[in-house]
Amino acid sequence: MANDDYAIVIGINDYPGMIDAPDHAGNLQGPVNDATAIHAWLTDPAKGGVDPQKATLIVSPRPLPQNFALGNAQPVVQTIENAFSGLTSLADTKPPPVGRRLYVYMSGHGFAPERAKGAVFVADATKVSTRHVFATAWLDWFYNAAYFDELVLWLDCCMKFHFTVVPQAPSLARIQGNSSGARVFSAYSAKFKQESVEDEMPDGLFHGVFTYTLLQGLESAVDASGNITTASLKQYLINRMKFNMPAKFKQIGTVSQEPDFGFDDSMVFVTGAPIPAKDVLLNGIPDGTKVDILGGNPSDIVASAVVQNGKVSLSLRPGVYAAQADGDSTLHGFQV
């Protein structure tokens, strides 16, 4: 367990004051599911390894209280800023850096003042009172203060530009530490000026397409050394998010088909990660047929299996493969 890692995880579904707000009308269904799943991965000793006492989860209340309205909507700016500000007290007992890594995850309605900078509207935001938390600026504050050796930001929200909304910097005094050696990885669910989307996914729950892909990558983006790294996760997100994108969104020009990235310094998320088995459907190949799985070089057989119920179960690193049935020259391509 990474005893000196910390995490702040935010998921906001419900926006009673934005029912008729342009571009962000209505409530969402995925952020609470997504934040809960990210928190679970972060605090799993075999995965993120963050001490649960050092991983703050802030989400829309579930179930919603009967009197839920704009006046008592949560979470609000102060709730989230208190979580960030609380980390500054770590420097009361030791000089920076106060921890190895800080993870920040946020999901909800949001906007971007420029590329690779994003903010999430809080639950009591309205189309006039555009209350929000500027996620990128908070990460920048901890970077500049040199509080952590590594910082990670995963942001799942629309990255549309609103010239009427002024992003709010953290309400903390500026601290300039020696952060020259710190590493940062930031990934965003959408390109600048584009939208993120959510939908019901194969697990039967609503998720943001980006976060659903991110969670898959944190389990599957294993590199040749057996690690899940910033590089392998980034490539997985680029390749896989468009695969997970529901068909109804693929032809909408305002919907981002790929994620975006800010800093992508080298880090390791999981060491010695097992390659999970996946079911691969092979239409047209009879059950009981032996198939060879070919890698990037058509002559390389990376696995073999027998088709059962129209599919095979394989443990493969992310990539493009082909299945060839015994005695048949036809190649059946698929992607992991």
Phi, psi and omega in degrees: 000136180278089189294340180249026171263151180226158180211142170234121187235124186236135174218120184238114178268319199250125184229079183297338180266002183241025182300324181242022180285134179301136176073342184228029185294138171088174180272168178248165180241347187260328190303320180295316176301316184292313181298320179297319180290320177296316178300319180296319178294317182298323185266001175285121182302333181271359183235259180293326175071017179281134175303125181306332178289346181248014180239104183273126177247121180233117182223166172302140183299138177227122356287161177294137176296153183298330182263022183298125180204180182303322184293336180234021180294142178223152000276153178249176183305313185298322179300315183285318179296327177299323179295317178292313182298328180300332179289337181292336180291346178299332180283357178288335185247348178206150179285152176300148003284142182265352179199166180284309187217142172242123172262135172232124175233134176221143177216136179163192171292144182201185180205172180226123175286338176196176184296141177060027171223125187221155179223152179245129174292142179270176192292334181260021176288150172228177181290347176255312178267087189275061182294138186201170173239122183277090188303314183297322181293324177294319177297319178299322181298313181291329175294309183297327179281354178059038181283336183225152177284331182221142179227136183232129176235123171242119187235118181246093178198166174297146180247033179288149181267131177238106184290345179272350183257123179263117181296138184261123179289160177304143181274055180227151174297144179288134176235129180249106179257188179269085185257015187299331182263000182288150180246146184225138171229124179228128181232137185238147186286346184213154172291161180303134179074011179245172186257152168259157180226160175229161178194170173288128184255173184304339178279002178085002180245157174279135177218153164293140182300321179297310184292324177301317178291320178302314180296322175298316181295324180291348175256332194240342187282061184273127180274183184296340179270000180084018180244156169255116187238174175300320182294314182290325179291318179301313181295322178298314180299317180297316184284324193265333186298320179293331176292321180280347182295121177302145186304326184295344180259350190289337181256010179266115187296335182276350181269125180287125180272346179228156175284175174234165184221148172260254175280145177223053177297154185288127174213163175245126178270320180219132175256146179059041183284129176290147177277116184289148176283140179230144174277128178244120179284134180233085182294136175091356177256120185298149174301144181089355180277133174281134177235144172260140179258122184257140180268208183300323174267119185305339180273353182269113175269113184264344179193162174222151181200169177246132182289128176227128181056036176077013183209167173231152177256123187226146172253100185228143172291157179305138180161185179254132184226172174221142176255135180234120181287148180302124179081011182228136180273354182291135177256131178252102184283148174203164181236140176252000000 
